[in-house]
Amino acid sequence: MVAKEVDKPRDTFLLMRGEYDRKGERIEPGVPAILPPWPPNTPKNRLGLAKWLLDPSHPLTARVVVNRFWQQYFGVGLVKTVEDFGVQGERPSHPELLDWLATEFIRSGWDVKHLQRVIVTSATYRQSSRVTPELLSKDPENRLLARGSRFRVDAEAVRDTALFVSGLLVETEGGHSVKPWQPPGLWEAVSYNNVQKYVPDTDAAQYRRSLYIYWKRQSPPPNMMIFDAPTREYCVVRRARTNTPLQALTLLNDPQFVEASRAFAQRIMTETAHDPKQRIIYAFRLATARAPSADEMKVLLDVYQQQLAEYRIDQDAAQKLLSVGSFKAQSGLDRSELAAWTTVASMILNLDETVTKG
């Protein structure tokens, strides 16, 4: 990486057929002729490039930026191929809207917070995601934006949601990368002579946001990969979204999600009254922002009562469930009841609605 420009830039030549010892004509820094010309009286260095990119007359920069923000909120950009605005990319679904957002972004002084506010307070974003058969037949991919978008959140948000709802999430900003739990032996399998070993954190660092997870490209975190996180071997601006049984198994069995369920169960028991129905309503609201339906209430209440009866009989099974991970629940809580609520909490965290935006 270059920290600063050299005082006298070296000469650069066009290499004939790419061969280093066959120099052609001497060339200067510049931009493709199809794009706006280089600003006059601007140095041809990185500062000049930045000024060229942010010139209000530049046709691409603002459009690309607002399109990527749109993708984050709606799942799909106004230009679906967010990584390709060229002739091989897809045409925008709403070209006038894309142009207006781009010009509004520039007019606001490239104010990102202003752009977010414009999008999230719009009538389009605040629509319900409920769909009718007629709308589904006319616009199955919701490219016409007749309803709110609904899609599974990114891998990092899946983990952060579970930690946040459970009360475990550490929201401290900045600092060193952290190492939450991973299956043992993964680093050894891809390292020379099995010398590299992954040592998970055991303090509060393991509950930090997924943004801070230590990432080894040869062996990325498996619970991130299952939810379609890229390996980071190359830049990915449009992630795939899959739906597999492994995702449900991860939410049910990965130690980090199991202990999140236990911490969630502790919240259910300590922050509400003793009435099981009120506790289920409280837990359901925390995870989904709505109250459960009558059918959902019956299922969750039946599961709680069944699990409580089983754990009263089998105390060892309750203790085995409560010992997964490093989070230690309060000592005064009934262990069988805590294990039963852990099961219920795990079911709620595993709901499609919990990990789906919209």
Stockholm file with secondary structure:
# STOCKHOLM 1.0

chainA/1-358         MVAKEVDKPRDTFLLMRGEYDRKGERIEPGVPAILPPWPPNTPKNRLGLAKWLLDPSHPLTARVVVNRFWQQYFGVGLVKTVEDFGVQGERPSHPELLDWLATEFIRSGWDVKHLQRVIVTSATYRQSSRVTPELLSKDPENRLLARGSRFRVDAEAVRDTALFVSGLLVETEGGHSVKPWQPPGLWEAVSYNNVQKYVPDTDAAQYRRSLYIYWKRQSPPPNMMIFDAPTREYCVVRRARTNTPLQALTLLNDPQFVEASRAFAQRIMTETAHDPKQRIIYAFRLATARAPSADEMKVLLDVYQQQLAEYRIDQDAAQKLLSVGSFKAQSGLDRSELAAWTTVASMILNLDETVTKG
#=GR chainA/1-358 SS CCSSCCSSCCCEEEEGGGCTTCEEEEECCCCCTTSCCCCTTCCSSHHHHHHHHTCTTCSSHHHHHHHHHHHHHHSSCSSSCTTCCSTTSCCCSSHHHHHHHHHHHHHTTSCHHHHHHHHHTSTTTTSCCCCCHHHHHHCTTCTTCCSCCCEECCHHHHHHHHHHHHTCCBCCCSCSCBCCCCCTTHHHHHSGGGCCCCCCCCSGGGGBCGGGBCCCTTSCCHHHHTTTCCCSSSCCSSCCCCCCHHHHHHHHHCHHHHHHHHHHHHHHHHSSCSCHHHHHHHHHHHHHSSCCCHHHHHHHHHHHHHHHHHHHHCHHHHHHHHTSSSCCCCTTSCHHHHHHHHHHHHHHHTSTTTTEEC
#=GC SS_cons         CCSSCCSSCCCEEEEGGGCTTCEEEEECCCCCTTSCCCCTTCCSSHHHHHHHHTCTTCSSHHHHHHHHHHHHHHSSCSSSCTTCCSTTSCCCSSHHHHHHHHHHHHHTTSCHHHHHHHHHTSTTTTSCCCCCHHHHHHCTTCTTCCSCCCEECCHHHHHHHHHHHHTCCBCCCSCSCBCCCCCTTHHHHHSGGGCCCCCCCCSGGGGBCGGGBCCCTTSCCHHHHTTTCCCSSSCCSSCCCCCCHHHHHHHHHCHHHHHHHHHHHHHHHHSSCSCHHHHHHHHHHHHHSSCCCHHHHHHHHHHHHHHHHHHHHCHHHHHHHHTSSSCCCCTTSCHHHHHHHHHHHHHHHTSTTTTEEC
//
